[in-house]
C-alpha cells in the first residue's frame, strides 16, 4: 500500500467540499499533468492521502482515501486523462503548513519540498508518519 498527497486550490475544490461528498467521494478530476496522472494509475482502493490546500495558507488540512481506482476523467473530451475517486477520512487536527514541512529536516527529500507544483504525488511511509504526528494525530491512519 502506498500513500499520496492531493493538491487543490481551495477556491476550486476545498476540504469542506470534499467532506460534503461523504463516503461516496468525488473524482479527482481536471488533472492535466502526465506524472500526476501516472501516479493516479498506480493507486489502489483503500490507499490514503493528504488533502493539501495549495493556495492561501499552503497546508495539509485532511486525509482522504482512494475509493475508486483510475478511470477516464469525466471532464476530459480527449480520452487521455484519467483520475481516481477520493473520499474524506478525517480532518488534520492541526493543519501542517508547507513552511512546517520545509523546516523538518527529515522531510527534506519529500516531493512536496522539491517539486511543489506536482498536483498528485507520492508520500513515503516515514513522511506520512511525521506529517500525521506534526498534525496532531497520535496514531497515523493506515490503509
matplotlib code that plots the C-alpha trace (Angstrom):
import matplotlib.pyplot as plt

x = [0.0, 1.2, 0.5, -0.2, -0.7, -3.5, -3.2, -6.2, -6.8, -9.5, -11.5, -11.8, -12.2, -11.9, -11.6, -15.1, -16.5, -14.6, -16.1, -19.6, -19.3, -19.3, -18.3, -19.0, -16.3, -15.6, -13.5, -10.0, -10.6, -9.1, -5.5, -3.6, -0.1, 1.3, 3.3, 0.3, -1.9, 0.6, 0.7, -3.1, -2.8, -0.8, -3.3, -5.3, -8.7, -8.1, -4.8, -4.6, -3.5, -3.1, -5.6, -3.4, -4.6, -2.2, -3.3, -3.7, -2.2, -0.5, -1.2, -2.3, -5.8, -7.2, -6.8, -8.6, -8.8, -9.0, -12.5, -12.2, -9.1, -8.0, -10.8, -11.5, -11.7, -15.3, -14.1, -11.8, -13.0, -9.7, -9.7, -6.1, -6.7, -7.7, -8.5, -9.3, -12.2, -11.3, -13.4, -12.6, -11.5, -10.7, -9.6, -6.0, -6.4, -3.6, -3.0, 0.6, 1.9, 4.4, 6.8, 6.4, 7.3, 10.3, 11.5, 11.5, 15.0, 13.5, 11.2, 13.9, 13.6, 9.8, 8.3, 6.3, 9.6, 11.3, 8.5, 5.8, 3.9, 3.1, -0.6, -0.7, 2.4, 3.7, 4.5, 6.7, 5.6, 8.1, 6.9, 3.3, 4.0, 5.9, 3.3, 0.5, 2.3, 3.0, -0.7, -1.7, -2.7, -1.4, -1.8, -1.2, -4.1, -3.2, -5.0]
y = [0.0, 3.5, 7.0, 10.1, 13.9, 15.5, 19.3, 21.5, 25.2, 25.8, 28.2, 25.4, 22.4, 22.8, 20.4, 21.3, 20.5, 17.1, 16.3, 17.2, 14.4, 11.8, 8.2, 8.1, 10.7, 12.6, 12.3, 13.9, 15.4, 18.1, 16.8, 17.6, 16.5, 13.2, 12.4, 13.2, 11.0, 8.2, 8.5, 8.0, 5.0, 3.3, 3.9, 1.1, 1.3, 2.0, 3.8, 7.1, 10.6, 14.0, 16.7, 19.8, 23.4, 24.8, 28.5, 30.8, 29.0, 26.2, 23.3, 19.7, 20.0, 16.5, 12.8, 11.1, 7.5, 6.2, 4.8, 4.1, 3.2, 5.1, 5.6, 8.1, 11.6, 12.8, 16.3, 15.2, 15.0, 13.7, 10.3, 10.6, 11.8, 9.6, 10.1, 8.3, 9.0, 10.0, 10.4, 12.3, 10.3, 12.8, 16.4, 17.1, 18.4, 21.0, 21.9, 21.3, 24.2, 24.0, 26.0, 23.4, 20.7, 22.6, 23.2, 19.5, 18.0, 14.5, 15.8, 17.5, 14.8, 14.9, 15.6, 18.5, 20.2, 19.6, 19.6, 21.6, 22.1, 18.4, 18.1, 14.4, 13.0, 10.0, 10.2, 7.7, 5.9, 7.8, 11.2, 10.1, 9.3, 12.5, 14.8, 12.9, 13.5, 17.1, 17.5, 16.2, 12.6, 10.4, 7.3, 7.8, 6.1, 3.0, 1.6]
z = [0.0, -0.8, 0.5, -1.5, -1.5, -3.4, -4.0, -4.6, -4.8, -2.1, -4.3, -6.9, -4.5, -0.8, 2.1, 3.2, -0.3, -0.2, 3.2, 2.0, -0.6, 2.2, 1.8, -2.0, -2.5, -5.7, -8.8, -8.5, -11.9, -14.1, -13.6, -16.8, -15.9, -17.1, -14.0, -11.7, -14.0, -13.8, -10.0, -10.0, -12.3, -9.5, -6.7, -5.1, -3.3, 0.4, 0.0, 1.9, 1.0, 2.4, 1.2, 0.7, 0.1, -2.4, -2.3, 0.7, 3.6, 1.8, 4.2, 4.8, 6.1, 5.9, 5.0, 2.1, 0.9, -2.6, -3.2, -7.0, -9.0, -12.2, -14.7, -17.5, -16.2, -16.9, -17.6, -20.5, -24.0, -25.4, -23.7, -22.5, -18.9, -16.0, -12.4, -9.2, -6.7, -3.2, 0.0, 3.1, 6.1, 8.8, 9.5, 10.3, 13.9, 13.3, 9.7, 8.6, 6.6, 3.8, 6.0, 8.7, 6.2, 4.9, 8.5, 9.3, 8.4, 7.9, 5.2, 3.0, 0.3, 0.2, -3.3, -1.8, -0.9, -4.2, -6.7, -5.1, -8.5, -8.9, -8.1, -7.2, -5.6, -3.6, 0.1, 1.8, 5.0, 7.0, 5.6, 6.3, 9.9, 10.5, 9.0, 10.8, 14.1, 13.2, 12.5, 16.0, 15.1, 17.8, 15.7, 11.9, 10.0, 7.9, 4.9]

ax = plt.figure().add_subplot(projection="3d")
ax.plot(x, y, z, "-o")
ax.set_aspect("equal")
plt.show()
